[in-house]
């Protein structure tokens, strides 16, 4: 005789409703990048096909991310779980405004880099796999910005780290191998610390889902060493982001690869570390971030000032820009330390601005070397006389990175200084303003020596239109953000509020209203 079993309610463990069509946008960027990377590997011997395929694919990626941003802005955070299993059983991809903004700006930067690579990467570089590595890099970057699981975030860090190794040693020159060793050692140490911290976190919470952790953190604060755990995460992500004093690897390695690779690294890699730090310290452990805020603020101030001073001391344009990347990281750390909508919103805004402007500055350095015959300030001269349009674009980027109006760097600097003054941290506001002053001197020196100084020799080469186009587009993005900041300001402020009060994020993962 058959025994009837009572019906099983699976709603607490599975997503039973069909997935809405637009919700597939949550995972499409990652799947698209991996798929296109596989296609490029299948046609690896037909290198002439790589640029058009990659440029078109990254254009589609930018469109997907723009649509995802619109979807999140209209409907709030969106979640898709693998296999329909709810956390902690299934891995979730959860996108809020912060992740969507970072993903879209990363796609724009990668598209500009792919166009610039048409002239910068020769046939040998394509055979070695530049474009497949670029797509794999974007899969890792997109996955890091879109995932809702801490261990999955670690996995995407590994994906982008592996692809960045491939891009860094492209060409296998001695200088590149030396830079790759320095880059790899410090990043592997940071990755190991990240994995150790993730193991401790799982031992404390029994889950790796970000929404689940945020919901469970409150009751555990009395018994678990959460401040120590967060300090470990902060140290790991600070190494990834090139914060003081573990930032020497960046200027020692970013000047070694092809200039378009350096541009992509400057725009993407350190920002993934900043994003992870914002996600963990602000959304998951806000009280522990408060406990560590003074330490983070001091590290941020030292990072921005030492970066600006390092830029002043350089005679190689690539090394100079590497120190400016470091200086910008300090400003973002200052925003994280300040907290609140002003500080966090300013950090997010500054990161988005830095992604665009630092990528453009490295591309400009490559074009300057093409025109002037090298990267040394001792030999670069007369660029204004050789190409006035290129010089005007470079000057606008110098203003933007210095935080001057009417460019994109002005508004996040205003937000951060205001947040510092409102929070009683006048010394941090002074550090931000002093850093902007030093940056203006460093970029002014670069412009006077390389652009305004009379040329000592005839021009070395012309600038092709395909090389100038991405620089024009990225500069235009900076100008548009500077002149019309209202939309982006509203988005980053809303993103900061969502991070500070993540109830909408939690509800997206657990629609029933409570974590399992």
N, C-alpha and C positions, 0 to 999 in steps of 0.2 A: 504494500500500500504506500503510495507516494506521500511524502511528508511535505506539506506546504510551508514555505518559509515566509516570514513577514517581509513586506516590501522594504527595500533599503533606500534610505534617503542619501543620495550622493551629492546634494547641493552644497554640503559643507566641505567637500573635497574636490569637486569638479565644477567647471564652468559649463552649464548645461545649455545656455542660450547660444544661438548661432552668432558667429563673429560678424560684426558690421563691416561692410566693405572698406570704409575708410580706416578702420582699425588695423587693417593689414599694413598700412603705412608705417606702423611701429617697427616691423622687422624687415620691410622691403629694402631700406638702404643697405643693411648688412648683407642680405641675400644677393642683392644686385651687384655689389662690389665683388663678392666672392665669385659669383657667376661670370662676370666680365673678366676677372682675373684668370679664371679657368679657360675662357675663350682665347684670351691673349696667349696663354701657354700652348694652346692647340695650334696657333698660327705663329709660333715663336720663330720659325725660319723665314716667315714673310714679314720682316720688320717694317716694311713700308706701310703695312696695315695697322701697326700699333698706334701711331698718333691719332688717326681719325677715329678709330674705335674707342680709344681711351677718352679723347676730348668729348665725343658724343655721349659716352656713358657717364662721364662726370657732369655733363650738362643735364642729363636725365636725373642724376642723383641730386643735383641742386634743385630741380623741379620737385622731386619727391619730398625733399626736406622742407621746401617752401610750403608745399601743400600740407605736410605734417604740422608745421608751425601754425598755419591757419586753422587747422582742425583743433589743435590743442588750445589756441587762443579763444576759439569759439565755444568749445565744449569742456574745457578743463583737462586734467591729466588723463592719459589713455593707457590702458594695460592690455597686453596679450601674454598669456601663459602657455608654455610649451606643453603639448599633449593635453591641453585643457585642465591640467592638474593645478589646483590652487597651491600657493605656498603654505607650508614649507616643503611640500612634495614636488612642486614644479618650479622651473626657472621662469621668472617673469621679466618681460621687457616693459618698463613703465616710463612714459615720456611726459614730462611737464614742460613749462615754458623755458626753464633753464636748459634742459637737455636739448630741446628743439632749437633754441637760439644757437647754442654751440654747434650743433650738427649742421645747421644751415650755413653758418659762417665757415665751418671747416670745408664744406662742399664747394663754396665759392672760392676759397683759397686754393683748394686742390685743382679746380678747373683752371684757374689762372696759372698755376704751376704747370699743368699739362700743356697748355698753349705755349708757355715760355720754353718748355722742354723741346718743342719742335725744332728750335734752332740751337738749343744748348746741349742736347744729348745727341751724339752722333750715332752712326749705325752700330758701332761696337757696343756702346752703352745700351742700345735697344736689344742687341743679342744677349747681353748679360742680364736682361730682364728688368729694365727700369720701369716700364709701364705695368707689367704684372706686379712688381713690388709696390708700385704706387697704389694700385687697386687693393692689394692686401693691406697696405697701410691704412687706407680709407675704411676698409672693413673693420679694422681694429679700433680706429678713432670713432667711427660711427657707433660701433657696439658699446664702447666705453660710455658714450654720451646717452645711449638709449636704454641700457640695461637697468633693471631694478633689483639686481642681485649682487652682493659684494663679491662672492667668489667668481661670478661671471665677469665682473669688472676686472678682476685679476687676470682672467683668461684673455680678455681683450687687450689688456696691457701687454701680455706676452705676445699676442699676434702683432701688435704694432711695433713691439721691440724687435721681433725677428725680422720683419720687413724693413725696419729702419737700419738694421745691421747690413742687409743686402744693399740698400741704397747708399749707405755710408762708404762701403768698400768698392763701389762700382768703378772699375778701372784698375783696381789692385795696385795703385801706386804706393810707394813707401810711406808718404805723408798720410795717405788715407788709412793705411793699416795702423799707423801710430795713433791717429785720432780715434779709430774704431776701438782700440784697446782701452783708451782712457774713457771713452763714452760707454763701452760695454761694461767695464768693471764697476763703475759707480752705479749704473742703472741696474745691474744684476744684484748689487747689494741692496738697493732700494726695493727691488722686486722681492727679494728674499725677506726683507723686513715686512713688506706688505703681506706676504703669505703667512708669516709667523703671526702677525696681528690678526689676520683673518682666522687662523686656527684658534687663537685665544677667544676671539669673538664668538665663534661657533661653540666653543666649550662653555661660554657663559650663557648664551642665548638659546642654543639648540636650533638656530635657524640662521640663514644667510640672506633672507629677503629683506630689503631695506625698509619697506613699510612695516613688516613684522617686527623688525628690530626697533624702529621708532615707537611702535605701540607698546613694546615690552620693556623699554629702557627705564621708565619711571619707577616701577616697583623694585628694580634690581639695584638702584643707586645706593641703597643703604648697605648692601652686602657685597657687591661686586666692585672690583678696582677699575671702574670705567674711566677715570681720569688717566690712569696709567695706560690703559688700552688706547685711548684717543691720542695720548702723547706719542705712542708708537706709530699710529697711523699718520700723525702730523709729520713726524720725522721721515717716514718713508715717502710720503707725497712731496715733502720739501726737497728731498733728494731728486725726485723726478722733475720737479719744477725749477731746479737750480737755484734754491734759496741759499743765503749765507748761513754757515760757512762751507757748505757742500756744493758749491757752484763752479769750482775750478774746471770741472770736466767740460763745461759748455764752450767757453772760448778756446779751449784746447782741442776741440773736435769739430765745431761747426764751420771752421774755416777750411777744412780739409777736403770735403766732397765737392762735386760740381755745384755751381752757385744755385741752380734751381733746387737741388736737394737741400742745401742750407736754408733756402727760402721756405721750403715746405716744413722743415724741422722747426724753424723759428716761429712759424705761424701755428703749428699744430701740437708738437710734442709736449712742450712745457705747459701748454694750456690744458692738456688732459690731466696733468698733475694738479693744476689749480682747480679744475672742475671736480676732481675726486676729493680734494680737500674741502671744498665748499659743500659737496654732497654729504660727506661723512660728519664734518664738524658742525655744520649749521643745521642740517635737517635731522640727522640721527642723534647727535649728542650736543645739543645747544648749551646745556648747563656746564658740561665739561669744557666746551669751547670758551665759555665765560671764565672758567678757572685758569685757562691757558692763554687768555687774551693778551695779557701783558707780555708774555714770552713771544707770542706770535707778532705782536706789534714791534717789539725790539728787533726781532729777526727781520721783519719787513723793512724797518727803517735802515738797518745795516745793509740789507740787500740792495735797496734802491740807491743809497749813497755810494757804497763801494762799487756798484755797477756803473754809476755815472762817473765816478773818479777813474775807474778802469778805462772807460771810453775816452776820457781826456788824455790818457797816457799812450794811446795806441797810434801806430803809424800804418797799420794794415786796415783797410776799410772793413774787411770781413770780421776781424777781431773786434774792431770798434763796435760794429753792430751786435756782435755777440754779447758785449757788456751792456748794450742798451736793452737787449732782451732780458738780461738779469735784472737791470734796474726796474723795468716794467713789472717783473714778478714781485718785487718789493712793494710796489704800489697796490697790487692785488692782495698781497698778504696783509697790508695795512687795512684794507676794506674788510677782510675776513675777521681781523682782530677787533675792529670797531663794532661789527654786527649791526643789526637793525636794517630797515629798508634802505637807509642811506649808505651804510657801509657795504652791505652785501650787494645792493643794486649797483653801487659804484664799482665794486670788484668785478661783477659780471660785465658791466658796460666796458670797463677798462680791458678786460680779457678779449671781448669781441673786437674792440678797436685795435688792440695789439695784434690780433691774428691778421687783420688786413694790412696794417701799416708796416709791421716788421717783415711780412712776406714781400711787400712792395719794395721796402728798402733794400733787401737782399737782391731782388731782381734789378734794382737800380744800380747796385754795386757791380753786378755782372755786366750791365751795359756800359757803365763807366770804365770798367777794365777793358771792354771791347773797343771803346773809343780811345782810351788813353794808354793802352798797352800794359796794364797791370793793376794790382791792388794797393801798391805802396803809395803813401802820400808824398813820398820823396820824389816820385816821378810823375804822378798824376797832376795835370794842369791843363788849363785852357778848355775845359769841357763846355763852358757857356758859349764860347766862340764857335765851337764845333757843332753844337746841337742845342739851340736855344729852347726848343720845346721840352727836350729831355731834362734840361737844367731847371726849367720852371716846375716840372713835375717833381723833381728831386727836392726843390726848395719847399714845395707844399708839404711833402712828406716829412721834411725836417721840422717844419712848424708843427705838424700833427704829432710827431713823437715827443716834441717838447711840451705839448699841452697848450699850445697857443690857439686862439680863435682865428678864423671860424672853421676849424677842422675837428675831426672826431675825437682827438685826445683832450680837448678842452672840457667837455661836459663831464666825463668821469672824474677828471681831476677836481672840478668844482664840487661834485657830489662827495668825493672823499674828504676834501678839505672841510666842507661844511659839516660832514658827519663827525670829523675829528674835533672841530670847535664845539659842536653841540654836545659831544660826549666829554668835554673837559680835557681832551688830549691835545692841547695847543702845541706841545713839542712834536707830535706826529704830524700835525698840519704844517708846522715849520719845516719838517723833514721832507714832506711832499713838495712844498714850494721850492725849497733849496735844491732838491733833485731836479725839478723842472728847469731851474736856472742853470745848473751844471750841464744838463742835457742840451740846453740851448747853446751854451758855449762850445760843447763838443761838436754839435752839428754845424754851428757857425764856422768853427775852425775848419771842418771838413769842406764846407762850401767855399770858403775863401781860398784854401789851398788847391783843391781839386777842380773847382769850377771857375773861380774868378781870376786866379793867378794866370798870367799870360802863358801860352803854351810854349814849351821848350823844344817841341819837335812836331813834325807833321802828324796829322791824324792817322791812326793805325787801321781803322775799319769803319764801315758804315753800320748803322743800326737798322736791321730789317723791320718791316712793319709788324710781322708776327711776334717779334721780340718786344716791341714797344706797346702793342695792344694790351697785354695783361697789366702793364704798369699804368696805362691810361685808365683802365677800368677800375683797378684797385684804388688809385688816387681819387677817381670820381666818387667811389663809395665813401671814402673818408670825407670828401667835401660835402656830399649830400647829407651824411650823418651830422656833420658839423653845422650845416645851414638849417636843416630840418630835423631836429633831434626828437621832436615830440613823440612820434610813434615808438621809436626804440626806447626812449625814456619810460614811456608808459609800460612797455613790455618788460623791461628789466626791473622796474619797481614792482610790478605784479609778480614777476618771477621771485623776487626777494621775499615778498609776502607769503608766497606759496611755500618757500623753503622754511620760513620762520614759523608758519602755522600750516603743517602738512596734512590737515584733515582731508582735503580734497585728494591728495596723493594716496592716502591710506584708503579712502573710500573707493578709489579707482581699482585698487588691488583687491580689497575685501568689500564688495558692494553691500554685503549684509550688515556692515558697520562694525565688525569686530574681527580681530585676528584669531585664527584657530589656536 
